[in-house]
Amino acid sequence: MSERVTFTSKNGDTVGAALGLPAGNGKAPAVVVVQEWWGLNPQIEGIVDRFAAEGFVALAPDLYRGVVAKDATQANQMMTDLDGARALADLEGAAAYLREHPRGNGKVGITGFCMGGAYTLASACFIRGLACAVPFYGIPPRADYAKVDVPILFHVAQHDGWVSPAKADEVVKAVRSHGGSIELELYDADHAFMNERRPEVHNPAAAALAWERTVAFLREHTS
């Protein structure tokens, strides 16, 4: 089970987080897990635990500073109010924390879902020293894809009304136009298909395939 820890943001803030450690005492690859718009809730803590079980040191920063949304209206407001620069500073601090963690091998990937997927893509442009990025169905409103210097695996649902395959294709073209490496995987599913706590959108088959691909991609680039 994950434990609660704190780390220092790039801007100097103290940030809470959920940390999951793999079994044993050996060095392991690491991954930053970026929350959905709901906050650092049991769903994201569960993802941290799953990565730890796969052999990763996993850290999910609490970008909302202890608040978890009760409904979609509150979640949308919290996402809108979130200071993007502060969030990226938190993620940069999280990556630095994992890079220096005694169980880490020094290599850090990043993944995230919905809002977290958008910040994962933004991190691939903004944060230096990452090993790879795996965004799930999220696109930042502004990003300089010329600055992407890590391989990206982008998961998108074919029936997503927010992050459509057409919008995802635009990201792929932008990244590749600057020489960046990005793979796009499409799924016969809806937005948030990875969230097993939301049965109305969860797609077990798509989620299992995306998870398998994510773990393989992270291992390839962080081991």
C-alpha positions as CSV (number, residue, x, y, z in Angstrom):
1,M,0.0,0.0,0.0
2,S,1.2,3.5,-0.7
3,E,2.3,5.8,2.0
4,R,2.0,9.6,2.4
5,V,5.2,11.6,2.0
6,T,6.2,15.1,1.3
7,F,8.7,16.6,-1.2
8,T,9.9,20.0,-2.2
9,S,8.4,21.6,-5.3
10,K,10.7,23.4,-7.8
11,N,9.2,26.7,-6.4
12,G,10.0,25.7,-2.8
13,D,6.6,24.6,-1.6
14,T,6.2,21.5,0.5
15,V,3.9,19.1,-1.4
16,G,2.1,16.0,-0.1
17,A,2.1,12.9,-2.2
18,A,1.3,9.2,-2.3
19,L,4.5,7.0,-2.6
20,G,4.5,3.3,-3.6
21,L,7.6,1.2,-3.3
22,P,8.2,-2.2,-5.1
23,A,9.0,-5.3,-3.1
24,G,12.6,-5.9,-2.0
25,N,15.5,-3.5,-1.5
26,G,17.0,-3.2,-5.0
27,K,17.1,-0.2,-7.3
28,A,14.0,0.3,-9.5
29,P,12.8,2.6,-12.2
30,A,10.5,5.4,-11.1
31,V,7.3,7.1,-12.4
32,V,5.4,10.2,-11.5
33,V,1.6,9.7,-11.6
34,V,-0.4,12.8,-12.3
35,Q,-4.0,12.9,-10.9
36,E,-7.2,13.4,-12.7
37,W,-9.3,16.5,-12.1
38,W,-10.8,14.9,-9.0
39,G,-7.6,15.2,-7.0
40,L,-5.4,12.7,-5.2
41,N,-8.2,10.2,-4.5
42,P,-8.3,6.4,-4.0
43,Q,-8.3,5.8,-7.7
44,I,-4.9,7.5,-8.2
45,E,-3.6,5.9,-5.0
46,G,-4.6,2.6,-6.5
47,I,-2.6,3.4,-9.7
48,V,0.4,4.1,-7.5
49,D,0.0,0.7,-5.8
50,R,-0.3,-1.0,-9.2
51,F,2.9,0.6,-10.5
52,A,4.7,-0.5,-7.3
53,A,3.5,-4.0,-7.8
54,E,5.0,-3.9,-11.3
55,G,8.3,-3.0,-9.9
56,F,8.3,0.8,-10.0
57,V,8.9,3.5,-7.4
58,A,5.7,5.5,-8.0
59,L,4.8,9.0,-6.7
60,A,1.5,10.9,-7.1
61,P,1.8,14.5,-6.1
62,D,-1.2,16.2,-4.5
63,L,-1.6,19.1,-6.9
64,Y,-4.7,20.3,-5.0
65,R,-3.0,20.5,-1.6
66,G,-5.3,18.1,0.2
67,V,-8.6,18.8,-1.4
68,V,-10.5,16.1,-3.3
69,A,-13.5,17.0,-5.5
70,K,-16.9,15.8,-4.4
71,D,-18.5,16.1,-7.9
72,A,-17.7,17.0,-11.5
73,T,-18.7,20.7,-11.0
74,Q,-16.2,21.1,-8.2
75,A,-13.6,19.1,-10.0
76,N,-13.9,21.3,-13.1
77,Q,-13.7,24.5,-11.0
78,M,-10.6,23.1,-9.2
79,M,-8.9,22.2,-12.4
80,T,-9.7,25.7,-13.8
81,D,-8.4,27.4,-10.7
82,L,-5.2,25.4,-10.6
83,D,-2.1,27.5,-11.3
84,G,-0.5,25.7,-14.2
85,A,3.0,27.0,-13.5
86,R,2.7,25.9,-9.9
87,A,1.5,22.4,-11.0
88,L,4.5,22.0,-13.4
89,A,6.8,23.2,-10.6
90,D,5.3,20.5,-8.4
91,L,5.8,17.8,-11.1
92,E,9.4,18.9,-11.7
93,G,10.0,18.6,-7.9
94,A,8.4,15.2,-7.9
95,A,10.7,14.0,-10.7
96,A,13.7,15.4,-8.8
97,Y,12.5,13.6,-5.6
98,L,12.3,10.3,-7.5
99,R,15.6,10.7,-9.2
100,E,17.3,11.0,-5.8
101,H,15.2,8.4,-4.0
102,P,17.3,5.7,-2.5
103,R,15.2,3.0,-4.1
104,G,15.3,4.6,-7.6
105,N,17.7,3.9,-10.4
106,G,17.9,7.6,-11.4
107,K,15.5,7.2,-14.3
108,V,12.0,8.7,-14.1
109,G,9.0,8.5,-16.4
110,I,5.7,10.4,-16.1
111,T,2.1,9.4,-16.7
112,G,-1.3,10.9,-16.0
113,F,-5.0,10.8,-16.7
114,C,-7.4,13.4,-18.1
115,M,-6.1,16.7,-16.5
116,G,-3.1,14.6,-15.5
117,G,-2.6,13.5,-19.1
118,A,-2.5,17.2,-20.2
119,Y,0.1,17.9,-17.6
120,T,2.0,14.9,-18.6
121,L,2.2,16.2,-22.2
122,A,3.2,19.7,-20.8
123,S,5.9,18.1,-18.7
124,A,7.4,16.4,-21.8
125,C,7.8,20.0,-23.2
126,F,8.7,21.7,-19.9
127,I,10.6,19.4,-17.6
128,R,14.1,18.3,-18.6
129,G,15.7,15.0,-17.5
130,L,12.6,12.8,-17.8
131,A,13.0,9.4,-19.5
132,C,9.6,9.2,-21.2
133,A,6.0,10.4,-20.9
134,V,2.7,8.4,-21.1
135,P,-0.3,10.8,-21.3
136,F,-3.9,9.4,-21.1
137,Y,-6.6,11.4,-22.9
138,G,-5.4,14.9,-22.0
139,I,-4.1,17.8,-24.1
140,P,-2.7,21.0,-22.6
141,P,-4.2,24.3,-23.9
142,R,-0.8,25.6,-24.8
143,A,2.4,23.6,-25.3
144,D,5.7,24.1,-27.2
145,Y,6.1,20.7,-28.8
146,A,9.4,21.8,-30.3
147,K,10.8,21.3,-26.8
148,V,9.8,17.6,-26.5
149,D,13.0,15.6,-25.8
150,V,11.5,12.3,-24.5
151,P,9.6,9.5,-26.2
152,I,5.8,9.7,-25.7
153,L,3.1,7.1,-25.7
154,F,-0.3,8.8,-26.1
155,H,-3.5,6.9,-25.2
156,V,-6.7,8.2,-26.6
157,A,-10.3,6.9,-26.7
158,Q,-12.0,7.0,-30.0
159,H,-15.3,8.2,-28.5
160,D,-13.8,10.9,-26.4
161,G,-15.7,14.2,-26.7
162,W,-12.9,16.2,-25.1
163,V,-9.7,14.7,-26.5
164,S,-10.8,13.5,-29.9
165,P,-8.6,11.4,-32.2
166,A,-8.5,14.4,-34.5
167,K,-7.1,16.6,-31.8
168,A,-4.7,13.8,-30.8
169,D,-3.5,13.6,-34.4
170,E,-2.7,17.3,-34.3
171,V,-0.4,16.7,-31.3
172,V,1.3,13.8,-33.0
173,K,1.9,15.9,-36.1
174,A,3.2,18.8,-34.0
175,V,5.6,16.6,-32.1
176,R,6.9,14.8,-35.1
177,S,7.3,18.0,-37.1
178,H,10.0,19.0,-34.6
179,G,11.7,15.6,-34.7
180,G,10.1,14.3,-31.5
181,S,9.1,10.7,-30.9
182,I,5.4,9.9,-30.2
183,E,3.2,6.9,-30.6
184,L,-0.6,7.2,-30.6
185,E,-2.8,4.3,-29.4
186,L,-6.6,4.5,-30.0
187,Y,-9.1,2.5,-28.1
188,D,-12.8,1.7,-28.7
189,A,-13.8,3.4,-25.5
190,D,-14.8,6.7,-23.9
191,H,-13.0,9.3,-21.9
192,A,-11.6,8.1,-18.6
193,F,-11.8,4.4,-19.7
194,M,-9.0,3.6,-17.2
195,N,-11.0,4.6,-14.2
196,E,-12.5,1.4,-12.7
197,R,-14.3,3.4,-10.0
198,R,-16.5,4.9,-12.7
199,P,-18.3,1.9,-14.3
200,E,-20.2,4.2,-16.7
201,V,-17.0,4.9,-18.6
202,H,-14.6,2.1,-17.5
203,N,-13.7,-0.2,-20.3
204,P,-11.9,-3.3,-18.9
205,A,-10.5,-4.6,-22.2
206,A,-9.2,-1.2,-23.3
207,A,-7.8,-0.5,-19.8
208,A,-6.0,-3.8,-19.6
209,L,-4.4,-3.3,-23.0
210,A,-3.4,0.3,-22.3
211,W,-1.9,-0.7,-18.9
212,E,0.1,-3.5,-20.6
213,R,1.5,-1.1,-23.2
214,T,2.2,1.6,-20.5
215,V,4.2,-0.8,-18.3
216,A,6.2,-2.1,-21.2
217,F,6.9,1.4,-22.5
218,L,8.0,2.6,-19.1
219,R,10.2,-0.4,-18.5
220,E,11.8,0.1,-22.0
221,H,12.8,3.7,-21.2
222,T,13.5,3.7,-17.5
223,S,15.2,0.3,-16.8
